Amino acid sequence: MEALISSLSGLGPFLLYFSLSILMLLLFKWLYVFVTPYDEWKLIKEHQNLAAAIALVGAVVGFSLAVASAAANSVSLLDFAVWGIIALFAQLLAFALVRLVFLPKIAERINEGQVSAGAVVGGLSVAVGLLNAACITY
């Protein structure tokens, strides 16, 4: 019984970090959908647009990788929150760069349902998330 109580002593910090992670994930999803020029949810729900779904899932997974690294490497809840927000802006900046600089017609292609465009955005989002996560280790 003592071992069980000892094991559960980390439950409070887990709940704090996990709750903050979910809040950051929801904030990221909201901001990502806000900055994209198309309505992902409408495209996914009403039009079964696979390109939009792939791009959105890639963005969420990429951000989750960075948040996981921030949680694993933080020294406090505040440290975690700060690095989680930095990761959020890094992911959004990466999407903006891809959309505005490297592939200016990518949003139109996703809106039209071109799966290859969604795969590029989703894959790049995961790649940026991995780099983001690695850079958060200190």
Secondary structure, 3 states (H helix, E strand, C coil): CHHHHHHHHHHHHHHHHHHHHHHHHHHHHHHHHHHCCCCHHHHHHHHCCHHHHHHHHHHHHHHHHHHHHHHHHCCCHHHHHHHHHHHHHHHHHHHHHHHHHHCCCHHHHHHCCCHHHHHHHHHHHHHHHHHHHHHHCC
